[in-house]
Amino acid sequence: MQQDNPSAKRTSRGKAASDETASGKSTSSETAAGEAPKKTKAESPVTSDAPPSTPGPGAKDGSIPQSSETARRGGRILLITLAVVAVAVLAYRYLAAPQGAEQAGAPPGPPPAPPVTVAEPLVKTLREWLDFTGQFEAQESVEIRARVSGYLESVNFSDGQLVNKGDLLFVIEPRPFEIALDSAKAQLSQAEAELDLAKVQLERTAQLRKNDFASEQTFDERVAQVKSATASLEDAQAAVNQAQLNLDYTRVLAPVSGRVGRHEVSVGNLVMGGTEGSTTLLTTIVSLDPIWLMFNVSEGDGMTFKRLIQKGELQSARNSRVEVEGQLMDEKDWPLKGTIDFVDNQYDRSSGTIRVRASFPNEDLFITPGQFGRVRVPMSQDKPTMLVPDAAVVTDQSVKMLFTVTEDGTVVPKPVELGSIADDGLRIVRSGITPEDEVIVSGLLRARPGQKVTPNKGEVQPPSAAPQSQQ
């Protein structure tokens, strides 16, 4: 068996120890390069002559505990560094960033006052009116009905024709009435003959009575016969007159001048006439010139007129004719000139209105009864009146206001009492402002009560001229 060489064993052990020592130094140098740990005493190198000490059971290499402690210390330092950085980031986010955002989002300052257009009220000398809606009526409206019964013989007009008073409209068959007239005349002749005979007998009896050849009773009888014959004659004359009247009624004439309607009965139909019962309507006639406009006035407006009359500012329509103006529904101006000629004697309990009538000339027959129209009644005499555009009026529930601007540019609303719209389209202001007030006439949507605005001087103009001034 070959024996081991002891010197060779020692040489190999020394070489291994040198390798371990070199490995330990390399590990220490890497640790020092990364984290600069504390210096430790270097282990003595093991020579090949000194045998390495044999570690006891359970013992570990001395270089391994030093490297683990250094790594743990480096990890703690890294965790602390990361925690400090995170705290710094959070502190910047919640402290520095909001201040920067506040500085970046802060408003630059109050906005400039919005511009508006202001103007003083336009002052004109005019009369204030109050408008009403009414309906035209004919002053004379007649239903043509037959006075006698008979068959219709002719219609002597065209439907819708203008007729004059006395024009022939209808003819009812006259022959039966002519016969009745002839019979009445015959009876009249008979009555006249009887009267003549009674008069002659009375004269004879009177002569005999003077000579006592006739009794007094006979004389009285002759007087009575004369009176009876006279009465019979008058009765016969009345019958003749009635027959003549019935014959005249067979010719139906126009009782008034105006426009006739359509004929309700054609030729050949039986017409029922008379003064009682159901009579036949033949046609209608309405007068056209002059014509009435009927309208209703409420109790409130009526009280306003009464107060003005009481103050002496207006004339009463009951005692004098009040001049009014009228227009048709498609007219913008007031071309009709008329007067109020009637005011009813009481208010209607159901509607609370009173009936008023105005009369207008209708020489060209343009107005037809039944159509609607408007009338305006004066509420004052000619006087200086303030006018503003109707678009400048602001409504707050039931309160009408105008926005005015003071000298420092503050918007001040003022409640006003308004009147009607004048002929030029501007609204009448009765009270609430003065002619010197600066009223906002344009830019109302940019104005708020109590806020500042930038007033631009303008003028109050009628609506028709306003677009031209804005160009």
Secondary structure, DSSP 8 states (H G I E B T S, - for coil): -----HHHHHHHHHHHHHHHHHHHHHHHHHHHHHH------------SSS------TT---THHHHHHHHHHHHHHHHHHHHHHHHHHHHHIIIIIHHHHHHHHHS--S-----EEEEE--EEEEE--EEEEEEEEEES-EEEEE-SS-EEEEEE-S-TT-EE-TT-EEEEE--HHHHHHHHHHHHHHHHHHHHHHHHHHHHHHHHHHHHTT-S-HHHHHHHHHHHHHHHHHHHHHHHHHHHHHHHHHHTEEE-SS-EEE---SS-TT-EE--SSSS---EEEEEE--SSEEEEEEEEHHHHHHHHHHHHHTSS--TTTS-EEEEEEETT-SS--EEEEEEEE-SS--TTT-EEEEEEEE--TT----TT-EEEEEEE-S-SEEEEEE-GGGEEEETTEEEEEEE-TTSBEEEEE-EEEEE-TTS-EEEEESS-TT--EEEE-GGG--TT-B-EEEE-----TTTHHHHH-
